Amino acid sequence: MFKTLLICGTGGFIGTVIRFLISRYFQENSLSLFPWGTFSVNIIGSLLIGLFYGLSERGNILSPEILLFLTVGICGGFTTFSTLANDSYILMQGKEWLKLSLYTSLSFFLGLVAVYLGRLIVKIF
């Protein structure tokens, strides 16, 4: 278990640092109010997690430890949107349309509500 935590934590650290650097770059070099940094890492992270899981499904290209490092670690630290996108793809692949609709819409809606509540709590206290 400790080895698994170390693998995920190391990947998460790397993903988080990369996300920070990309976000900082866009903050300093863009005049637009559109969140290009976040948007970029979410789309890139989705592409990466698709590539990593795709590679793992092809055979023995990635060991379970490397897959964990890349997906849960790096992609998880880089963005959690990549996992949401992959989970949605699996539901779509299984033709679980109702679950797909609920998962995607509730993830966005409840995430937005959670951000609102977090900000509200900070304002209150």
C-alpha positions as a Markdown table, in Angstrom:
| # | Residue | x | y | z |
|---|---|---|---|---|
| 1 | Met | 0.0 | 0.0 | 0.0 |
| 2 | Phe | 2.8 | 2.4 | 0.8 |
| 3 | Lys | 4.4 | 1.8 | -2.6 |
| 4 | Thr | 1.1 | 2.6 | -4.3 |
| 5 | Leu | 0.7 | 5.8 | -2.3 |
| 6 | Leu | 4.3 | 6.8 | -3.2 |
| 7 | Ile | 3.6 | 6.2 | -6.9 |
| 8 | Cys | 0.4 | 8.2 | -6.9 |
| 9 | Gly | 1.8 | 11.0 | -4.7 |
| 10 | Thr | 4.9 | 11.4 | -6.9 |
| 11 | Gly | 2.9 | 11.6 | -10.1 |
| 12 | Gly | 0.4 | 13.9 | -8.4 |
| 13 | Phe | 3.2 | 16.3 | -7.4 |
| 14 | Ile | 4.5 | 16.3 | -11.0 |
| 15 | Gly | 1.0 | 16.9 | -12.5 |
| 16 | Thr | 0.3 | 19.7 | -10.0 |
| 17 | Val | 3.6 | 21.5 | -10.7 |
| 18 | Ile | 3.0 | 21.3 | -14.5 |
| 19 | Arg | -0.6 | 22.6 | -14.1 |
| 20 | Phe | 0.6 | 25.5 | -12.0 |
| 21 | Leu | 3.3 | 26.4 | -14.6 |
| 22 | Ile | 0.8 | 26.3 | -17.5 |
| 23 | Ser | -1.8 | 28.3 | -15.5 |
| 24 | Arg | 0.8 | 30.9 | -14.5 |
| 25 | Tyr | 1.9 | 31.2 | -18.1 |
| 26 | Phe | -1.6 | 31.9 | -19.4 |
| 27 | Gln | -2.3 | 34.4 | -16.5 |
| 28 | Glu | 0.8 | 36.3 | -17.3 |
| 29 | Asn | 0.5 | 36.2 | -21.1 |
| 30 | Ser | -3.2 | 36.5 | -21.8 |
| 31 | Leu | -5.4 | 39.6 | -21.7 |
| 32 | Ser | -8.6 | 37.5 | -22.0 |
| 33 | Leu | -10.8 | 36.7 | -19.1 |
| 34 | Phe | -11.4 | 33.2 | -20.5 |
| 35 | Pro | -9.6 | 30.7 | -18.2 |
| 36 | Trp | -7.3 | 29.4 | -20.9 |
| 37 | Gly | -4.9 | 27.8 | -18.5 |
| 38 | Thr | -7.6 | 25.6 | -16.8 |
| 39 | Phe | -9.3 | 24.9 | -20.1 |
| 40 | Ser | -6.0 | 23.8 | -21.7 |
| 41 | Val | -5.0 | 21.5 | -18.9 |
| 42 | Asn | -8.5 | 19.9 | -18.8 |
| 43 | Ile | -8.4 | 19.1 | -22.5 |
| 44 | Ile | -4.8 | 18.0 | -22.4 |
| 45 | Gly | -5.4 | 15.9 | -19.4 |
| 46 | Ser | -8.3 | 14.2 | -21.1 |
| 47 | Leu | -6.2 | 13.5 | -24.1 |
| 48 | Leu | -3.4 | 12.1 | -21.9 |
| 49 | Ile | -5.7 | 9.8 | -19.8 |
| 50 | Gly | -7.2 | 8.5 | -23.0 |
| 51 | Leu | -3.8 | 7.8 | -24.4 |
| 52 | Phe | -2.6 | 6.1 | -21.2 |
| 53 | Tyr | -5.7 | 3.9 | -20.8 |
| 54 | Gly | -5.6 | 3.2 | -24.5 |
| 55 | Leu | -2.0 | 2.0 | -24.3 |
| 56 | Ser | -2.8 | -0.2 | -21.3 |
| 57 | Glu | -5.7 | -1.8 | -23.2 |
| 58 | Arg | -3.4 | -2.7 | -26.1 |
| 59 | Gly | -1.4 | -5.2 | -24.1 |
| 60 | Asn | 1.6 | -5.2 | -21.8 |
| 61 | Ile | 2.8 | -1.8 | -23.0 |
| 62 | Leu | 2.4 | -0.2 | -19.5 |
| 63 | Ser | 2.8 | -1.9 | -16.2 |
| 64 | Pro | 0.1 | -1.5 | -13.6 |
| 65 | Glu | 2.4 | 0.7 | -11.6 |
| 66 | Ile | 3.3 | 3.0 | -14.5 |
| 67 | Leu | -0.4 | 3.2 | -15.4 |
| 68 | Leu | -1.2 | 4.3 | -11.9 |
| 69 | Phe | 1.6 | 6.8 | -11.9 |
| 70 | Leu | 0.4 | 8.3 | -15.2 |
| 71 | Thr | -3.3 | 8.3 | -14.7 |
| 72 | Val | -4.1 | 8.7 | -10.9 |
| 73 | Gly | -0.8 | 10.5 | -10.3 |
| 74 | Ile | 0.1 | 12.8 | -13.1 |
| 75 | Cys | -3.4 | 13.2 | -14.7 |
| 76 | Gly | -5.0 | 13.4 | -11.2 |
| 77 | Gly | -2.7 | 16.1 | -10.1 |
| 78 | Phe | -2.8 | 17.8 | -13.5 |
| 79 | Thr | -6.6 | 17.8 | -13.7 |
| 80 | Thr | -9.5 | 15.7 | -12.4 |
| 81 | Phe | -11.5 | 16.5 | -15.5 |
| 82 | Ser | -9.5 | 13.9 | -17.3 |
| 83 | Thr | -10.9 | 11.2 | -15.0 |
| 84 | Leu | -14.5 | 12.6 | -15.5 |
| 85 | Ala | -14.0 | 12.4 | -19.2 |
| 86 | Asn | -12.7 | 8.8 | -19.1 |
| 87 | Asp | -15.5 | 7.7 | -16.8 |
| 88 | Ser | -18.0 | 9.3 | -19.2 |
| 89 | Tyr | -16.4 | 7.5 | -22.1 |
| 90 | Ile | -16.8 | 4.2 | -20.4 |
| 91 | Leu | -20.4 | 4.8 | -19.7 |
| 92 | Met | -20.9 | 5.9 | -23.3 |
| 93 | Gln | -19.1 | 2.8 | -24.5 |
| 94 | Gly | -21.5 | 0.7 | -22.4 |
| 95 | Lys | -24.5 | 2.6 | -23.8 |
| 96 | Glu | -25.4 | 3.7 | -20.2 |
| 97 | Trp | -27.1 | 6.9 | -21.5 |
| 98 | Leu | -29.0 | 7.7 | -18.4 |
| 99 | Lys | -26.0 | 7.2 | -16.1 |
| 100 | Leu | -23.8 | 9.2 | -18.6 |
| 101 | Ser | -26.3 | 12.1 | -18.5 |
| 102 | Leu | -26.6 | 12.1 | -14.8 |
| 103 | Tyr | -22.9 | 11.8 | -14.2 |
| 104 | Thr | -21.9 | 14.6 | -16.5 |
| 105 | Ser | -24.6 | 17.0 | -15.6 |
| 106 | Leu | -24.5 | 16.4 | -11.9 |
| 107 | Ser | -20.7 | 16.6 | -11.8 |
| 108 | Phe | -20.8 | 20.0 | -13.4 |
| 109 | Phe | -23.8 | 21.3 | -11.5 |
| 110 | Leu | -22.7 | 20.0 | -8.1 |
| 111 | Gly | -19.2 | 21.2 | -8.7 |
| 112 | Leu | -20.5 | 24.6 | -9.4 |
| 113 | Val | -22.7 | 24.6 | -6.3 |
| 114 | Ala | -19.7 | 23.4 | -4.2 |
| 115 | Val | -17.6 | 26.3 | -5.5 |
| 116 | Tyr | -20.4 | 28.7 | -4.6 |
| 117 | Leu | -20.8 | 27.2 | -1.1 |
| 118 | Gly | -17.1 | 27.3 | -0.5 |
| 119 | Arg | -17.0 | 30.9 | -1.4 |
| 120 | Leu | -20.1 | 31.6 | 0.7 |
| 121 | Ile | -18.5 | 29.9 | 3.7 |
| 122 | Val | -15.4 | 32.0 | 3.4 |
| 123 | Lys | -17.5 | 35.2 | 3.2 |
| 124 | Ile | -19.6 | 34.2 | 6.2 |
| 125 | Phe | -16.6 | 33.3 | 8.4 |
